[in-house]
Amino acid sequence: MHKLRLYPDVSLMQKAERIGNIDSSIKKLADDMLSVMATNGGIGLAANQVGALKRIVVVRAEELSGIDDLPSVFINPVVTQSSSEEVDSSESCLSFPALTFVVKRPKSLVIRALTLDEKETEVEANDLFAACLSHEIEHLDGITLIDKVSKTQKKIYIDKLNRFKKLIAKHSAK
């Protein structure tokens, strides 16, 4: 089972590789990612976040979109359209526990990807679903939320994250 990686794990800052063959190892990775996402209460997860540099994201698509029968696993996702209207998105990230960032996201977007059964799919996403897909696809390019804030904000977030990690370590040692 893959383990959730926390910032500043190097895998979070690396670009993921395109997947050529959807074999049993990719299906196992997808299952592990869905489990890690659910266990940690997330709505999306990129392979980088579990240390796998493969272009695959998992999201709670039906829940976020309200549309039945959407895939929850997207392989080699590419944004094909993005609205010019951007909105402030208040986001958290499983790799940055206990932090919330405000970043600009497109209000809507369209992605094209492969499903686990190797079918090409095109998905239109709005609002939170669009923000989630945008966030996870950026992870695949080695871009994290901390990269989207000013240097001053970055220092504040890193200090908060380090205090949180110390608190968890102290609590775990008891």
C-alpha positions as CSV (number, residue, x, y, z in Angstrom):
1,M,0.0,0.0,0.0
2,H,1.3,3.4,-0.9
3,K,1.7,6.0,1.9
4,L,0.6,9.7,1.8
5,R,3.6,12.0,1.3
6,L,3.7,15.3,3.1
7,Y,5.5,18.5,2.0
8,P,8.5,18.9,1.5
9,D,8.7,15.3,0.1
10,V,10.6,15.5,-3.1
11,S,8.0,13.5,-5.1
12,L,5.6,16.5,-4.6
13,M,7.9,18.7,-6.6
14,Q,8.6,16.4,-9.5
15,K,6.7,16.1,-12.8
16,A,4.9,12.8,-13.2
17,E,5.5,10.6,-16.3
18,R,2.8,9.8,-18.9
19,I,1.4,6.3,-18.5
20,G,1.7,4.1,-21.6
21,N,0.3,0.8,-20.5
22,I,-2.6,0.5,-18.1
23,D,-1.5,-2.8,-16.6
24,S,-2.2,-4.4,-13.2
25,S,0.4,-2.2,-11.5
26,I,-1.5,0.9,-12.6
27,K,-4.8,-0.6,-11.4
28,K,-3.2,-1.4,-8.1
29,L,-1.8,2.2,-7.8
30,A,-5.4,3.5,-8.5
31,D,-6.9,1.3,-5.8
32,D,-4.2,2.4,-3.3
33,M,-4.8,6.0,-4.2
34,L,-8.6,5.7,-3.7
35,S,-7.9,4.1,-0.3
36,V,-5.4,6.7,0.8
37,M,-7.8,9.5,-0.3
38,A,-10.8,7.9,1.5
39,T,-8.7,7.2,4.7
40,N,-7.5,10.8,4.9
41,G,-10.9,12.3,4.1
42,G,-9.8,13.8,0.7
43,I,-11.8,14.7,-2.4
44,G,-8.8,14.2,-4.7
45,L,-5.3,12.8,-4.9
46,A,-2.5,12.8,-7.4
47,A,0.0,9.9,-7.7
48,N,2.8,12.2,-6.7
49,Q,1.2,12.4,-3.3
50,V,1.8,8.7,-2.7
51,G,5.3,8.8,-4.2
52,A,4.4,7.5,-7.6
53,L,5.5,9.7,-10.5
54,K,2.8,8.6,-12.9
55,R,0.1,10.8,-14.5
56,I,-2.9,9.5,-12.6
57,V,-5.4,11.3,-10.4
58,V,-8.4,10.1,-8.4
59,V,-11.3,12.2,-7.4
60,R,-14.7,11.8,-5.9
61,A,-16.2,12.8,-9.2
62,E,-19.8,11.8,-8.7
63,E,-19.9,13.5,-5.3
64,L,-18.3,16.7,-6.6
65,S,-20.3,16.9,-9.8
66,G,-23.7,15.4,-8.8
67,I,-23.5,13.4,-12.0
68,D,-23.8,9.6,-11.9
69,D,-21.4,7.3,-13.7
70,L,-18.4,9.6,-13.9
71,P,-15.1,7.8,-13.5
72,S,-13.1,8.5,-10.3
73,V,-9.8,7.6,-11.9
74,F,-8.2,9.7,-14.6
75,I,-5.1,8.6,-16.4
76,N,-2.9,11.1,-18.3
77,P,-5.4,13.9,-17.7
78,V,-5.1,17.1,-19.9
79,V,-7.0,20.3,-19.5
80,T,-8.4,21.0,-23.0
81,Q,-10.6,24.0,-22.1
82,S,-10.5,26.4,-19.2
83,S,-12.8,29.4,-18.5
84,S,-11.3,32.8,-18.4
85,E,-13.3,33.6,-15.3
86,E,-11.3,32.8,-12.3
87,V,-12.5,32.5,-8.7
88,D,-10.9,32.5,-5.4
89,S,-10.7,29.0,-4.2
90,S,-10.2,28.1,-0.5
91,E,-8.3,24.8,-0.7
92,S,-6.7,22.3,1.6
93,C,-4.4,19.5,0.5
94,L,-3.7,16.2,2.1
95,S,0.0,16.8,1.7
96,F,-0.3,20.0,3.7
97,P,-2.2,18.9,6.8
98,A,-4.1,21.5,8.8
99,L,-3.5,24.3,6.3
100,T,-5.9,26.2,4.0
101,F,-4.8,28.2,1.0
102,V,-6.7,30.8,-1.1
103,V,-5.7,30.5,-4.7
104,K,-7.2,31.5,-8.1
105,R,-8.8,28.7,-10.1
106,P,-10.9,28.6,-13.3
107,K,-14.6,28.5,-12.6
108,S,-15.0,25.7,-15.2
109,L,-12.8,23.4,-17.2
110,V,-12.8,20.4,-19.5
111,I,-10.4,17.6,-19.2
112,R,-9.6,14.6,-21.5
113,A,-8.2,11.4,-19.9
114,L,-8.2,7.7,-20.1
115,T,-10.2,5.5,-17.7
116,L,-8.9,2.4,-16.1
117,D,-10.5,0.3,-18.8
118,E,-8.5,2.4,-21.4
119,K,-11.5,4.4,-22.7
120,E,-11.0,8.0,-23.6
121,T,-13.3,10.3,-21.6
122,E,-14.0,14.0,-21.6
123,V,-15.3,15.6,-18.5
124,E,-16.7,19.1,-18.0
125,A,-16.2,20.4,-14.4
126,N,-17.5,23.4,-12.6
127,D,-16.9,25.1,-9.3
128,L,-15.4,22.7,-6.6
129,F,-15.1,19.9,-9.1
130,A,-13.1,22.2,-11.5
131,A,-10.9,23.4,-8.6
132,C,-10.2,19.8,-7.5
133,L,-9.3,18.6,-11.0
134,S,-7.1,21.7,-11.5
135,H,-5.4,21.2,-8.2
136,E,-4.7,17.5,-8.8
137,I,-3.4,18.0,-12.4
138,E,-1.1,20.7,-11.1
139,H,0.3,18.1,-8.7
140,L,1.2,16.0,-11.7
141,D,3.3,18.8,-12.9
142,G,5.1,19.2,-9.6
143,I,3.1,22.3,-8.6
144,T,1.7,22.5,-5.1
145,L,-0.4,25.1,-3.3
146,I,2.7,26.5,-1.6
147,D,4.0,27.4,-5.1
148,K,0.9,29.6,-5.7
149,V,1.4,32.0,-2.8
150,S,3.8,34.9,-2.2
151,K,7.2,34.4,-0.5
152,T,5.9,35.9,2.7
153,Q,2.8,33.6,2.8
154,K,5.0,30.6,1.9
155,K,7.2,31.3,5.0
156,I,4.1,31.6,7.2
157,Y,2.6,28.3,5.8
158,I,5.9,26.4,6.2
159,D,6.2,27.6,9.8
160,K,2.6,26.5,10.5
161,L,3.2,23.1,8.9
162,N,6.4,22.6,10.9
163,R,4.6,23.4,14.2
164,F,1.8,21.0,13.2
165,K,4.3,18.2,12.4
166,K,6.0,18.7,15.8
167,L,2.7,18.6,17.6
168,I,1.8,15.3,15.8
169,A,5.3,13.8,16.5
170,K,5.0,14.8,20.2
171,H,1.5,13.3,20.5
172,S,2.6,10.1,18.7
173,A,5.5,9.7,21.1
174,K,3.2,9.4,24.1
